[in-house]
Amino acid sequence: MTTIETKLPKVGTTIFTQMSALAVEYDAINLSQGFPDFDGADYLKQRVCHHIQTGANQYAPMSGVPVLTQAIAQKSFNLYQKQIDPVNEITVTSGATEAIFAAVHAVVKAGDEVIVFDPAYDCYEPAIDLAGGYCIHIPLTDPDFSLDWDLLSQAINDKTRLIIINSPHNPTGSIITRDDLERLWQLIKNRDILLISDEVYEHILFDQQPHASVLTHQSLYERSFVISSFGKTYHVTGWKVGYCVAPKALTSEFRKVHQYITFSTSTPMQFGIADMLHAHPEHAQQLPDFYQQKRDVFASYIEKTHFKLLPCAGTYFQLVDYSGISELSDFDFCVWLIKEAGVAAIPVSVFYQNPPPNQKIIRFCFAKGEDTLAEAGRRLASL
């Protein structure tokens, strides 16, 4: 028999697949995986259907259909006052995960070090490993999950090629400020270090807080890949349409990888999203209030339980401390929660290289309809 030596020895079935499967098995409400249980706008779906019916069904240009890249450039100017070349600085991708993979492989070589901040989204490290790089994990501060500048400064060395930041942050809901961006620039400006800024939740910030996009910091942008997702913005995560904005030289290297992963992304969906951007720019502007209302409703249910709410400044995820309920590990507690309460969550320890030993925190997704949130709250209050 042929033997296979795995290239990803640390990777198994994702926690999202595990918890979602358990949720189905025990008929639990699935607040684990990060997707809405409601649909995208009728206008958006109708426009995609229109483009299917009128023949937009062949390969799109590798970098994206021009009407969409132009709309992304206009959006970036409207939001961040950033002039972007839609031809040479924007690439439409098959989801943000593909964009992250392509960006890593465009610039990371064997032996390079890449800094990520724990708890870190789970697609970063496998991409780094496959590129031959070394993933350097730096924990965010406890309990507010902000950047630890001392640890970051100590971790940077001549092998550091790339730093990955994520704001609003999944899974914690913390955010990076404009002061943070400037502090990061001062730390790396004299070194040959690049940046990936994962901004897929750029429109989901609460309490009137602005999004500190790397697009607003010219010096950082000149060495950055800025990645976003239409799936999060338009409640259509299954469409897997994202994009990467980067300076011309970085975009050129990015596209060398992208063209051999997917080459192009669904043509009618690109046209439909372009129509949505032109016809309904207010949609993104309304997302903060839309999701803040869900955050606050879900929080009102959690306050009636023995869970402790942690701050949530952005994304559609809510962290809670369950130490007042159980001494189980977070993984075992999530399994117990599915079986005993009929609600699925995600253990936060899976996002760490070295989880804090006494941390008892799990993540719920509140991108759900009000009936779903109310029933989940009722079940959790019964514990």
Secondary structure as GFF3:
##gff-version 3
##sequence-region A 1 383
A	DSSP	alpha_helix	15	25	.	.	.	ID=ss1
A	DSSP	beta_strand	29	30	.	.	.	ID=ss2
A	DSSP	alpha_helix	42	53	.	.	.	ID=ss3
A	DSSP	alpha_helix	66	80	.	.	.	ID=ss4
A	DSSP	beta_strand	90	93	.	.	.	ID=ss5
A	DSSP	alpha_helix	96	107	.	.	.	ID=ss6
A	DSSP	beta_strand	113	118	.	.	.	ID=ss7
A	DSSP	alpha_helix	124	130	.	.	.	ID=ss8
A	DSSP	beta_strand	134	139	.	.	.	ID=ss9
A	DSSP	alpha_helix	149	155	.	.	.	ID=ss10
A	DSSP	beta_strand	160	166	.	.	.	ID=ss11
A	DSSP	alpha_helix	178	188	.	.	.	ID=ss12
A	DSSP	beta_strand	194	198	.	.	.	ID=ss13
A	DSSP	three_ten_helix	214	216	.	.	.	ID=ss14
A	DSSP	alpha_helix	218	221	.	.	.	ID=ss15
A	DSSP	beta_strand	224	229	.	.	.	ID=ss16
A	DSSP	alpha_helix	230	234	.	.	.	ID=ss17
A	DSSP	three_ten_helix	237	239	.	.	.	ID=ss18
A	DSSP	beta_strand	242	245	.	.	.	ID=ss19
A	DSSP	alpha_helix	248	258	.	.	.	ID=ss20
A	DSSP	alpha_helix	267	279	.	.	.	ID=ss21
A	DSSP	alpha_helix	282	302	.	.	.	ID=ss22
A	DSSP	beta_strand	308	309	.	.	.	ID=ss23
A	DSSP	beta_strand	317	321	.	.	.	ID=ss24
A	DSSP	alpha_helix	330	341	.	.	.	ID=ss25
A	DSSP	beta_strand	343	344	.	.	.	ID=ss26
A	DSSP	beta_strand	346	347	.	.	.	ID=ss27
A	DSSP	three_ten_helix	348	351	.	.	.	ID=ss28
A	DSSP	beta_strand	361	365	.	.	.	ID=ss29
A	DSSP	alpha_helix	370	381	.	.	.	ID=ss30
###
